[in-house]
């Protein structure tokens, strides 16, 4: 499993898919009580915070949302604020006929990621290279 990886400031590992097939692998390894993120628009990695949601701070959540948004088609194509949906592993389902990399979610929470936050994330990660 070759995923994008990110570590939050508090040390939480975040995994994200690179393709529809990779997103399937991400969702298959998500725990029921782990947090998952995906942009409101199609063409996003599923990002998984590898910790129980009760141990995930608002700051961890925001950092993971920025990471998810940065690798989305919405950001790539529009370079504007991105809406990210947040849900738990136990809220994800797949029915017959859903395309590879596509899932349904029972309950969605929303986080707005500002353009400036993504640009700041990109700048920080370019410095590390």
ChimeraX attribute file (.defattr): number of C-alpha atoms within 10 A of each C-alpha:
attribute: neighborCount
match mode: 1-to-1
recipient: residues
	/A:1	7
	/A:2	11
	/A:3	17
	/A:4	16
	/A:5	13
	/A:6	18
	/A:7	16
	/A:8	16
	/A:9	10
	/A:10	10
	/A:11	9
	/A:12	18
	/A:13	16
	/A:14	24
	/A:15	25
	/A:16	28
	/A:17	25
	/A:18	18
	/A:19	16
	/A:20	17
	/A:21	13
	/A:22	20
	/A:23	22
	/A:24	16
	/A:25	18
	/A:26	23
	/A:27	21
	/A:28	10
	/A:29	11
	/A:30	21
	/A:31	17
	/A:32	14
	/A:33	16
	/A:34	19
	/A:35	25
	/A:36	31
	/A:37	28
	/A:38	23
	/A:39	28
	/A:40	18
	/A:41	14
	/A:42	11
	/A:43	18
	/A:44	26
	/A:45	28
	/A:46	28
	/A:47	31
	/A:48	28
	/A:49	25
	/A:50	19
	/A:51	16
	/A:52	13
	/A:53	17
	/A:54	9
	/A:55	10
	/A:56	16
	/A:57	12
	/A:58	9
	/A:59	12
	/A:60	19
	/A:61	21
	/A:62	17
	/A:63	21
	/A:64	28
	/A:65	27
	/A:66	24
	/A:67	27
	/A:68	31
	/A:69	30
	/A:70	24
	/A:71	21
	/A:72	22
	/A:73	16
	/A:74	20
	/A:75	21
	/A:76	12
	/A:77	8
	/A:78	10
	/A:79	15
	/A:80	14
	/A:81	16
	/A:82	24
	/A:83	20
	/A:84	24
	/A:85	21
	/A:86	23
	/A:87	21
	/A:88	23
	/A:89	20
	/A:90	16
	/A:91	15
	/A:92	16
	/A:93	12
	/A:94	13
	/A:95	9
	/A:96	5
	/A:97	7
	/A:98	10
	/A:99	11
	/A:100	13
	/A:101	20
	/A:102	18
	/A:103	14
	/A:104	11
	/A:105	15
	/A:106	10
	/A:107	12
	/A:108	14
	/A:109	10
	/A:110	15
	/A:111	18
	/A:112	15
	/A:113	22
	/A:114	15
	/A:115	18
	/A:116	12
	/A:117	18
	/A:118	24
	/A:119	14
	/A:120	12
	/A:121	15
	/A:122	14
	/A:123	11
	/A:124	11
	/A:125	10
	/A:126	9
	/A:127	7
	/A:128	6
	/A:129	5
